[in-house]
Structures are given as C-alpha cells and as structure tokens.
Amino acid sequence: MRSLNLVMCLSLVALLFATRIGLAADATGTLLLTSNQACELRVNGGDAVLLNAGSARREVVLAGEALASCTYNKRTDERIVAIETGRQSIVQFVWAVGPNADVPAKPAEIGKVSDAPAQRASARGAVEPQMVVIAAGTMKMGSPGDEAGRESNEGPTRMVRVRSFKLAKYEVTVGEFRRFVDATGYRTDAEQNTPVPGQDGAVGCFAYKGATDLGWKAGTSWKDAGFPQSDDHPAVCVSWRDAQAFIEWLNRQTGKRYRLPSEAEQEYANRAGSLGTYAWGTDANQACAYANVSDSSAKSRMSGWTAVSCDDGALFTTAVGRYKANAFGLHDTIGNASEWGADCYGTYKGGARNSRAVDATNCNYRVLRGAGWDGLPATLRVADRSGFAPMDRYYAMGFRLAEDL
C-alpha cells in the first residue's frame, strides 16, 4: 500500500496545479464515508474526527487520489480512493465483530436492543416510516462462482450503478399493517385463501403449525402466522399484492410516492459496502449480532434444520430494530422477515447496469430478498435471491418501503 506521505505529496501537487490554472473550485469530488463501528477518521492526513457507527460524513477533496483511514479498536483500515471531478466516491469501513472476529466486539454490543422505532403520523392517520438516505454508488451484483452456498441464479456478476434513494430503516410492522387494514377493510390473499400456482392446498398462509410442522393452514394470516407477535414485529404472511395495496393506501394518505425497492437497491442496501459473503463479513456464525435467523434455538426446535452456531435470542420473529444496524443504518435487512422487491424475478444474463426495477406485463414471480427468522446459513448471503408468485405468502415473508429522492 502506498504511504501516507506519497498521497499527501500527490494531493499537494494537485492543489498547486489546480490553483495555478484557476480550477481549484471545480476540480473536486466528494467522499462519502461510513462505518459500521465508531472509528477515528482521517482524510489525506488531516485532523482526526469521529465517524459514528451508521452515520455518513462527506468530505470535498481534490480530484485524483485521496487517502481515507479509520481506526477502530487499535486497528487501522486505509483506503486509496480515485476521485473524479464532480462525482461522489463511497468509502465504507466494515469491521468484523463477534467472538470469532479479528476485532472482537464488546459483549454488551452483541444483540443490543435499539430504541423503539420513531414514526411520524400524517394528518390523515397513516404512520410514515423512518427513511434513511442511501448515497449513490457502484457495486458488483451477484456472487462469484466459487462462493460457498452459491446458486446459479446469482450470476453472472455485473457492475451496477445505484442511484441515491431512500429506504425504510425498519421493515413494515404488524402495527403499521393493522392501521392499513383497519382504515380500509382490506383482506389479504391469506384471508381470501387465494390459490397459488403450483401449490396444492394453498389456504390461509404457509404457517407454523406447531412442534416441527410447517405448512398451509386455514385461518392463518398476518394476524396469526402460528406464533405470537406484537405490533413491533414485522408483518409476515403478506403477499406481494398485499404489499402493493398497503403502499397505494399509504401514498394516498401521505401524498408521498413510496414503493418497493428494486432488487439492485435491495442488494446494495444489504451489502452496505461489504465485499464479503455476508453483510457483516465472511463468517455466517457472526449473524446473531445483526440478524434474527435460523440459530441454535431454531435447530433445537426444528429437527433437520441447518443453523448458525450462535443464539440470536429469538425463535420466531422479534421486534424490528432489536439487532445492530448495518453500515447504512438499516436494521433487519437480513433476517427477521424476507422482503419483497419490485422486480419481476428472472435471470441475470444481459441484466441492466442501473438500479431500476425490472418489470414485465405478465410477471409470474416477484423477487424476494434478505432471508427471514428461518434463514439457513446459505440464504444469509447478500447475493441470495429467490422468486415467488405475487399471491404467495408464508410465515417469514414481509416487506420494506423505498422512496425516490
């Protein structure tokens, strides 16, 4: 890695040259810096500032190359970043945490319960979600061919440019969905026993039926997925069509234009700058600090399930925001509930290199991302994806809202 002195010299030369030709005000770009742990940040050898976990800091720097470094728990991560005039470059410091990590987290931080989600009520009674601004950036979408647990539908990989957008900090909760139903009298696909192509006996929801039994069960829905839920749990047993009905109602009530995120936006947000297999690094067994998944308690209940070796403290769904946020400040992007996306599910071959949703007039399957409380280790990977019929619903199927900037 090039030394700090070299980068500082290059920056000084660039500054002198730009000043001499009168371009100093224009020949700059922006660094957007985030970290999943509070760390001591320096840019181009400047004074140290605190970069708080889950927050973002912007620095205007000269075009060319910049050196950004952050120090957490006596370990420093340095990055040399190409800066283009008038463009924004993203640097995300992602620190491994947990008992098996190089940088151990403090015990009190593991599975720390966050403050209750703050919400804002509109004048017409709808509850508007907390939204997080996700800065634009570029990612390699999909998984490499040698990644353990990889499925063929995750390739070929391609570089995708993601535009800035807003994403809800939390999944839509039971309480939020209840407001919608109470206001409109809406009956979900589960409550209407809507048939699902290829699923014989699709009545109610594909729910938890007790002991180790999972399957379609009459009378189950978002109101009762077969296990206890409170209003701060994610709404599950919700179909893609149910999610769209909720969004249409919320938009009428608020005057906003909420939507489901595109699949590219989902993967970008789930990665939150991570280049590893998982959002938190390379070890699935660190999941319990960040996600409610198939863990040791689930394995003891559900014979035959594969699971991570840690215990996340919940068997079924749990309150949104209970676990640590990712580097973008989002909770439960992996685990608790799988999340519907806007896209029509299909192959990556010839896929677009932008973040717009892929739609089709006759779409048989919609994208689902992020795993749920039943998420097996392979499905916790950020590249994992699946497709379900838009009227399908099961005990760990929910959604999260997005919005254009």
C-alpha positions as CSV (number, residue, x, y, z in Angstrom):
1,M,0.0,0.0,0.0
2,R,1.3,3.4,-0.8
3,S,2.5,5.5,2.1
4,L,0.6,8.4,3.6
5,N,3.5,10.8,2.7
6,L,3.2,9.9,-1.0
7,V,-0.5,10.5,-1.1
8,M,-0.1,13.8,0.7
9,C,2.5,14.9,-1.7
10,L,0.3,14.0,-4.7
11,S,-2.6,15.9,-3.2
12,L,-0.4,19.0,-2.6
13,V,0.9,18.9,-6.2
14,A,-2.6,18.6,-7.5
15,L,-3.7,21.5,-5.3
16,L,-0.9,23.8,-6.5
17,F,-1.5,22.9,-10.1
18,A,-5.3,23.4,-9.9
19,T,-4.8,26.7,-8.1
20,R,-2.3,27.9,-10.8
21,I,-4.7,27.2,-13.7
22,G,-7.7,28.5,-11.9
23,L,-9.6,25.2,-11.5
24,A,-9.3,24.7,-7.7
25,A,-13.0,25.4,-7.2
26,D,-14.1,22.9,-9.9
27,A,-11.6,20.1,-9.9
28,T,-13.0,18.5,-6.8
29,G,-15.1,15.5,-5.9
30,T,-16.9,14.2,-2.8
31,L,-16.0,11.4,-0.5
32,L,-18.9,9.8,1.4
33,L,-17.6,7.8,4.3
34,T,-19.5,5.4,6.5
35,S,-18.6,2.8,9.1
36,N,-20.4,0.0,11.0
37,Q,-18.4,0.9,14.1
38,A,-17.5,4.3,15.6
39,C,-13.9,4.9,14.4
40,E,-11.3,7.7,14.2
41,L,-11.3,9.1,10.7
42,R,-8.6,10.9,8.8
43,V,-8.7,12.1,5.2
44,N,-5.5,12.9,3.4
45,G,-3.6,13.1,6.7
46,G,-5.9,15.7,8.2
47,D,-7.1,16.1,11.7
48,A,-8.9,13.0,13.2
49,V,-12.6,13.2,13.6
50,L,-15.1,10.7,15.0
51,L,-17.1,8.8,12.4
52,N,-20.1,7.4,14.2
53,A,-21.5,4.0,13.5
54,G,-24.2,4.0,10.9
55,S,-23.7,7.7,10.1
56,A,-22.3,9.3,7.0
57,R,-19.7,12.0,6.6
58,R,-19.0,13.9,3.4
59,E,-15.6,15.4,2.5
60,V,-14.8,17.6,-0.5
61,V,-11.4,16.6,-1.9
62,L,-9.3,17.4,-5.0
63,A,-9.8,15.1,-8.0
64,G,-7.1,12.5,-8.4
65,E,-6.5,10.2,-5.4
66,A,-7.4,10.5,-1.8
67,L,-6.3,8.5,1.3
68,A,-9.0,7.8,3.9
69,S,-8.2,5.9,7.0
70,C,-10.2,4.9,10.1
71,T,-9.0,3.4,13.4
72,Y,-11.2,1.2,15.4
73,N,-10.1,-0.8,18.5
74,K,-6.4,-0.1,17.7
75,R,-6.8,-1.4,14.2
76,T,-6.5,1.0,11.2
77,D,-8.1,0.4,7.8
78,E,-6.6,2.6,5.0
79,R,-8.1,3.1,1.5
80,I,-6.7,4.9,-1.5
81,V,-9.7,6.2,-3.5
82,A,-9.9,7.5,-7.0
83,I,-11.7,10.9,-7.1
84,E,-13.4,12.1,-10.2
85,T,-14.3,15.8,-10.8
86,G,-17.9,16.4,-9.8
87,R,-18.5,12.8,-8.7
88,Q,-19.1,11.1,-5.4
89,S,-17.0,8.2,-4.3
90,I,-18.1,6.0,-1.4
91,V,-15.8,4.5,1.3
92,Q,-17.4,2.0,3.7
93,F,-15.4,0.8,6.6
94,V,-16.8,-2.6,7.7
95,W,-15.3,-4.1,10.8
96,A,-15.8,-7.7,11.8
97,V,-17.3,-8.2,15.2
98,G,-18.1,-11.1,17.5
99,P,-16.2,-13.9,19.3
100,N,-14.6,-15.3,16.1
101,A,-13.6,-11.9,14.6
102,D,-10.2,-10.3,14.4
103,V,-11.6,-7.3,16.1
104,P,-13.9,-8.5,18.9
105,A,-16.9,-6.6,19.8
106,K,-17.7,-5.6,23.3
107,P,-20.0,-8.2,24.9
108,A,-22.6,-5.5,25.6
109,E,-22.8,-4.7,21.9
110,I,-23.9,-8.2,20.8
111,G,-27.6,-8.3,20.1
112,K,-28.0,-4.8,21.6
113,V,-31.7,-3.8,21.6
114,S,-32.1,-0.4,19.9
115,D,-34.5,2.3,20.8
116,A,-38.1,1.8,19.6
117,P,-38.6,3.0,16.0
118,A,-39.7,6.6,15.9
119,Q,-42.6,7.3,13.5
120,R,-44.4,10.3,12.2
121,A,-48.2,10.3,11.9
122,S,-49.7,12.1,8.9
123,A,-52.7,14.4,9.2
124,R,-54.9,11.6,7.9
125,G,-53.8,8.9,10.4
126,A,-51.2,6.9,8.4
127,V,-47.9,6.3,10.0
128,E,-44.9,7.3,7.9
129,P,-41.8,5.2,8.3
130,Q,-38.3,6.5,9.2
131,M,-36.4,6.7,5.9
132,V,-32.6,6.6,5.5
133,V,-30.9,8.3,2.6
134,I,-28.8,5.8,0.7
135,A,-26.0,7.5,-1.2
136,A,-25.4,6.6,-4.8
137,G,-22.6,4.1,-5.6
138,T,-21.4,1.2,-7.6
139,M,-21.4,-2.5,-6.7
140,K,-20.7,-5.8,-8.2
141,M,-24.1,-7.5,-8.2
142,G,-24.3,-11.3,-7.7
143,S,-21.9,-13.8,-6.3
144,P,-18.6,-15.2,-7.6
145,G,-18.6,-18.7,-9.0
146,D,-16.6,-20.1,-6.1
147,E,-18.7,-18.7,-3.3
148,A,-19.8,-21.4,-0.8
149,G,-23.6,-21.8,-1.0
150,R,-23.9,-20.0,-4.3
151,E,-26.9,-20.7,-6.5
152,S,-26.8,-20.5,-10.3
153,N,-29.3,-17.7,-10.4
154,E,-26.8,-15.3,-8.7
155,G,-24.7,-14.9,-11.9
156,P,-23.1,-13.8,-14.0
157,T,-22.0,-10.9,-11.8
158,R,-22.1,-7.4,-13.2
159,M,-21.2,-3.9,-12.2
160,V,-24.3,-1.9,-11.3
161,R,-24.6,1.8,-10.7
162,V,-27.1,2.5,-8.0
163,R,-28.7,6.0,-7.8
164,S,-29.4,7.7,-4.5
165,F,-32.7,6.7,-2.9
166,K,-34.4,6.4,0.5
167,L,-35.1,3.1,2.2
168,A,-37.0,2.5,5.4
169,K,-34.9,1.9,8.5
170,Y,-37.2,-0.9,9.6
171,E,-39.5,-3.5,8.0
172,V,-43.2,-2.7,7.9
173,T,-44.6,-3.8,11.3
174,V,-47.7,-5.6,12.4
175,G,-49.0,-2.4,13.9
176,E,-48.5,-0.4,10.7
177,F,-50.2,-3.0,8.6
178,R,-53.1,-3.1,11.1
179,R,-53.7,0.6,10.6
180,F,-54.0,0.0,6.9
181,V,-56.4,-2.9,7.4
182,D,-58.5,-1.0,10.0
183,A,-58.7,2.0,7.7
184,T,-59.7,0.1,4.5
185,G,-61.2,-3.2,5.5
186,Y,-58.6,-4.9,3.2
187,R,-58.5,-8.7,3.2
188,T,-55.1,-10.2,2.4
189,D,-54.5,-13.1,0.0
190,A,-54.2,-15.4,3.0
191,E,-57.5,-14.3,4.4
192,Q,-59.1,-14.9,1.0
193,N,-57.4,-18.2,0.5
194,T,-56.2,-17.1,-2.9
195,P,-54.8,-20.0,-4.9
196,V,-51.1,-20.1,-5.6
197,P,-49.9,-21.7,-8.8
198,G,-48.1,-25.0,-8.2
199,Q,-49.2,-25.0,-4.5
200,D,-51.9,-27.5,-3.8
201,G,-54.0,-26.8,-0.7
202,A,-52.9,-23.1,-0.5
203,V,-55.4,-21.9,2.2
204,G,-54.5,-19.3,4.7
205,C,-50.8,-18.9,5.0
206,F,-47.9,-21.3,4.8
207,A,-47.5,-21.1,8.6
208,Y,-46.0,-22.6,11.7
209,K,-48.4,-25.4,12.8
210,G,-46.8,-26.4,16.0
211,A,-43.9,-28.7,17.1
212,T,-41.9,-29.1,13.9
213,D,-44.8,-28.9,11.5
214,L,-44.8,-26.2,8.8
215,G,-47.5,-25.9,6.1
216,W,-50.6,-24.3,4.7
217,K,-53.1,-23.8,7.5
218,A,-56.7,-22.3,7.2
219,G,-57.2,-19.3,9.3
220,T,-53.6,-18.1,9.4
221,S,-52.6,-14.7,8.0
222,W,-50.7,-11.6,9.1
223,K,-52.9,-11.7,12.2
224,D,-51.7,-15.1,13.2
225,A,-48.8,-16.8,11.5
226,G,-48.8,-19.6,14.0
227,F,-46.6,-17.9,16.6
228,P,-47.0,-14.9,19.0
229,Q,-46.4,-11.5,17.5
230,S,-46.7,-7.9,18.9
231,D,-47.2,-4.7,17.0
232,D,-43.5,-4.0,16.7
233,H,-42.7,-7.3,14.9
234,P,-42.5,-7.3,11.1
235,A,-45.8,-8.1,9.3
236,V,-45.5,-11.5,7.7
237,C,-47.8,-13.8,5.7
238,V,-48.0,-10.8,3.4
239,S,-48.1,-11.3,-0.4
240,W,-46.5,-9.0,-3.0
241,R,-50.0,-7.9,-3.9
242,D,-50.8,-7.2,-0.2
243,A,-47.7,-5.1,0.0
244,Q,-48.7,-3.1,-3.1
245,A,-52.2,-2.5,-1.6
246,F,-50.6,-1.1,1.6
247,I,-48.3,1.2,-0.5
248,E,-51.2,2.5,-2.6
249,W,-53.1,3.3,0.6
250,L,-50.1,5.0,2.3
251,N,-49.4,7.1,-0.7
252,R,-53.0,8.3,-0.8
253,Q,-52.8,9.2,2.9
254,T,-49.5,10.9,2.8
255,G,-49.1,12.4,-0.7
256,K,-45.8,10.6,-0.9
257,R,-44.6,8.0,-3.5
258,Y,-43.5,5.1,-1.5
259,R,-42.7,1.9,-3.4
260,L,-40.9,-1.4,-3.0
261,P,-37.2,-1.3,-3.6
262,S,-35.7,-2.7,-6.7
263,E,-33.6,-5.8,-6.5
264,A,-30.4,-3.9,-7.1
265,E,-31.3,-1.4,-4.4
266,Q,-32.0,-4.4,-2.0
267,E,-28.6,-6.0,-2.6
268,Y,-26.8,-2.6,-2.4
269,A,-28.5,-1.8,0.9
270,N,-28.0,-5.4,2.2
271,R,-24.3,-5.2,1.4
272,A,-23.9,-1.7,2.9
273,G,-20.3,-1.7,1.4
274,S,-19.4,-5.2,2.5
275,L,-17.3,-7.1,0.0
276,G,-17.7,-10.3,1.9
277,T,-20.2,-13.2,1.6
278,Y,-22.3,-11.7,4.4
279,A,-23.2,-8.2,5.3
280,W,-21.1,-8.5,8.4
281,G,-18.1,-10.2,6.9
282,T,-17.1,-13.8,6.0
283,D,-18.4,-15.9,8.9
284,A,-22.1,-16.9,9.0
285,N,-21.8,-17.6,12.7
286,Q,-21.4,-13.8,13.5
287,A,-25.0,-13.4,12.3
288,C,-26.6,-13.2,15.7
289,A,-25.3,-9.7,16.5
290,Y,-27.1,-8.4,13.4
291,A,-29.9,-10.7,12.5
292,N,-32.7,-13.0,13.7
293,V,-32.1,-16.2,11.7
294,S,-32.0,-20.0,12.0
295,D,-29.8,-20.2,15.1
296,S,-29.1,-22.8,17.8
297,S,-32.6,-22.3,19.3
298,A,-34.3,-22.9,16.0
299,K,-32.2,-26.0,15.4
300,S,-33.2,-27.5,18.7
301,R,-36.8,-27.0,17.8
302,M,-36.8,-27.8,14.1
303,S,-35.2,-31.2,13.6
304,G,-33.2,-31.3,10.4
305,W,-32.6,-27.6,10.0
306,T,-29.1,-26.3,9.4
307,A,-28.3,-23.2,11.5
308,V,-25.6,-20.8,12.6
309,S,-23.9,-21.8,15.8
310,C,-24.8,-18.7,17.8
311,D,-28.1,-17.8,19.6
312,D,-29.9,-14.6,18.5
313,G,-32.3,-14.7,21.4
314,A,-35.5,-15.2,19.3
315,L,-37.1,-18.4,17.9
316,F,-39.7,-16.7,15.6
317,T,-40.0,-13.1,14.6
318,T,-38.9,-10.4,17.0
319,A,-39.2,-6.6,17.4
320,V,-37.8,-4.7,14.4
321,G,-34.6,-2.8,15.3
322,R,-33.5,-5.3,18.0
323,Y,-30.2,-6.1,16.4
324,K,-27.3,-3.9,15.3
325,A,-27.8,-1.8,12.2
326,N,-25.7,-2.3,9.2
327,A,-23.2,0.3,7.9
328,F,-26.0,2.2,6.2
329,G,-28.0,2.4,9.5
330,L,-30.6,-0.1,8.4
331,H,-32.0,-2.9,10.6
332,D,-33.0,-6.4,9.7
333,T,-32.1,-6.3,6.0
334,I,-31.0,-9.9,6.7
335,G,-33.2,-11.9,8.9
336,N,-36.5,-11.5,10.8
337,A,-38.5,-11.3,7.6
338,S,-37.7,-11.9,4.0
339,E,-38.6,-8.8,1.9
340,W,-40.4,-8.4,-1.4
341,G,-38.8,-6.4,-4.1
342,A,-40.3,-4.6,-7.0
343,D,-38.6,-6.7,-9.8
344,C,-40.0,-9.4,-11.8
345,Y,-37.8,-12.4,-10.9
346,G,-35.6,-13.6,-13.8
347,T,-32.1,-14.4,-15.0
348,Y,-29.1,-12.1,-14.6
349,K,-28.0,-12.8,-18.1
350,G,-28.0,-9.5,-20.0
351,G,-29.1,-7.7,-16.9
352,A,-29.2,-3.9,-16.7
353,R,-26.3,-2.0,-15.2
354,N,-28.6,0.5,-13.4
355,S,-30.7,0.2,-10.3
356,R,-34.2,0.4,-11.9
357,A,-36.6,-2.4,-11.2
358,V,-37.1,-5.0,-14.0
359,D,-40.8,-5.3,-14.6
360,A,-43.0,-7.2,-17.1
361,T,-46.6,-7.0,-18.1
362,N,-47.2,-10.7,-17.3
363,C,-45.0,-11.4,-14.3
364,N,-45.3,-14.9,-12.8
365,Y,-42.8,-14.4,-10.0
366,R,-41.5,-11.5,-7.9
367,V,-38.2,-11.1,-6.2
368,L,-37.7,-11.9,-2.5
369,R,-34.5,-11.0,-0.7
370,G,-32.9,-11.0,2.7
371,A,-33.9,-14.3,4.5
372,G,-36.2,-14.4,7.5
373,W,-36.1,-15.8,11.0
374,D,-35.9,-19.2,9.4
375,G,-32.9,-18.2,7.2
376,L,-30.4,-21.0,6.8
377,P,-26.7,-20.1,6.6
378,A,-26.6,-20.2,2.8
379,T,-29.6,-17.9,2.5
380,L,-28.0,-15.2,4.7
381,R,-25.5,-14.4,1.9
382,V,-26.1,-10.9,0.5
383,A,-26.3,-12.3,-3.1
384,D,-29.0,-14.9,-2.2
385,R,-32.2,-14.4,-4.2
386,S,-35.5,-16.2,-4.9
387,G,-38.7,-15.7,-6.7
388,F,-42.3,-16.3,-5.6
389,A,-45.7,-15.9,-7.1
390,P,-47.2,-12.5,-6.3
391,M,-50.0,-14.0,-4.3
392,D,-47.8,-16.4,-2.3
393,R,-47.3,-15.9,1.4
394,Y,-45.5,-17.6,4.2
395,Y,-44.6,-17.2,7.9
396,A,-41.4,-15.1,7.2
397,M,-42.5,-13.1,4.2
398,G,-42.7,-9.3,4.7
399,F,-41.6,-6.0,3.1
400,R,-39.8,-2.7,3.5
401,L,-40.6,0.7,1.8
402,A,-38.4,2.7,-0.6
403,E,-38.7,6.2,-2.0
404,D,-37.0,8.2,-4.7
405,L,-35.0,11.2,-3.7
